[in-house]
Structures are given as C-alpha cells and as structure tokens.
Amino acid sequence: MVPLEEIRKNLGKETMLIGQNQTIKNLKLGKVEKVFLASNCKPSVRNDIEYYCKLNKIPLIILEIPNDELGIVCKKHFAISVICFLK
C-alpha cells in the first residue's frame, strides 16, 4: 500500500500517533508497528527514531513530502514530522 494512502486510511484511529515524543516513547516500549518520517524531519529526531527502529526491527518509511504537507494530509493545522502506527 502507498504510504500516504495508508496514513489517510488510518486517520482518526487510536492506533495512529502523531509526534516525535509519542513515537519515541512507544518505540522504547516496543508497541510500534511502523513509523513514517517527513522528508525534512530534523536530523537529531531522525537519528533517534532510526536507532530505535533498528533495535526493534520496525519498518521506517521516509516520505517524499515535507512536514507541512504531511500536516495537511492528516487534516491538521500544524506541521507533522513523525507518525507511527501501534500494534
């Protein structure tokens, strides 16, 4: 499935979390199924998330759109750099 279609399909579901803090917290707990990053995500955040994804063998998908467009896709009025889906 195309990543943006997958994000649109899961909008509003409790299994979708937005934000780096929530994502990193749940990555540490091993509750994440998949992670999406905007193309212009901060390098420090990207490195942290890549590290935890490698530890837990979780797929990390880097999108081709910047964080402001990802916010629009998610029907939010703010930029979104990180999205994750819970198991």
C-alpha positions as CSV (number, residue, x, y, z in Angstrom):
1,M,0.0,0.0,0.0
2,V,1.2,3.5,-0.8
3,P,2.3,5.2,2.4
4,L,0.0,8.3,2.1
5,E,-3.0,6.1,1.3
6,E,-2.2,4.1,4.4
7,I,-2.0,7.2,6.5
8,R,-5.3,8.5,5.2
9,K,-6.9,5.2,5.8
10,N,-5.9,5.2,9.5
11,L,-6.7,8.9,10.2
12,G,-8.7,9.1,13.5
13,K,-8.0,5.6,14.6
14,E,-6.5,5.1,18.0
15,T,-3.6,3.1,16.6
16,M,-2.1,6.2,14.8
17,L,0.1,8.5,16.9
18,I,1.4,11.9,15.8
19,G,4.6,13.4,17.1
20,Q,8.2,12.6,18.0
21,N,7.7,12.3,21.7
22,Q,4.9,9.8,21.5
23,T,6.7,7.8,18.8
24,I,10.0,7.5,20.7
25,K,8.2,6.6,23.9
26,N,6.2,3.8,22.2
27,L,9.3,2.7,20.3
28,K,11.1,2.2,23.6
29,L,8.2,0.2,24.9
30,G,8.1,-2.0,21.7
31,K,4.5,-1.1,20.9
32,V,5.1,0.4,17.4
33,E,4.3,-1.4,14.1
34,K,5.5,1.1,11.6
35,V,7.0,4.7,11.5
36,F,6.7,7.4,8.9
37,L,9.0,10.4,8.7
38,A,8.6,13.6,6.7
39,S,11.3,14.4,4.2
40,N,12.5,17.4,6.2
41,C,12.5,15.9,9.7
42,K,15.2,17.3,12.0
43,P,18.4,15.2,11.8
44,S,18.5,14.7,15.5
45,V,15.0,13.4,15.6
46,R,15.6,11.3,12.5
47,N,18.7,9.7,14.1
48,D,16.9,8.9,17.3
49,I,14.0,7.2,15.5
50,E,16.2,5.3,13.1
51,Y,18.2,4.0,16.1
52,Y,15.1,2.7,17.9
53,C,13.6,1.3,14.7
54,K,16.8,-0.7,14.1
55,L,16.8,-2.0,17.6
56,N,13.2,-3.3,17.4
57,K,13.4,-4.2,13.7
58,I,10.5,-1.8,12.9
59,P,9.9,-0.6,9.3
60,L,10.9,3.1,8.9
61,I,9.4,4.9,5.9
62,I,10.7,8.2,4.8
63,L,8.1,10.1,2.9
64,E,8.7,12.3,-0.1
65,I,6.7,15.2,1.3
66,P,7.8,17.8,3.8
67,N,6.3,18.1,7.3
68,D,3.8,21.0,6.4
69,E,2.3,18.9,3.6
70,L,2.1,15.9,5.9
71,G,0.1,18.0,8.3
72,I,-2.4,18.8,5.5
73,V,-2.7,15.1,4.6
74,C,-3.5,14.4,8.3
75,K,-6.1,17.3,8.3
76,K,-4.2,19.2,10.9
77,H,-3.4,22.9,11.1
78,F,0.3,22.3,12.0
79,A,3.3,20.6,10.6
80,I,3.8,16.9,11.4
81,S,7.3,15.3,11.1
82,V,6.7,11.9,12.7
83,I,3.7,9.4,12.6
84,C,3.6,5.9,13.9
85,F,1.1,3.1,14.0
86,L,0.7,0.9,17.1
87,K,0.5,-2.9,17.0
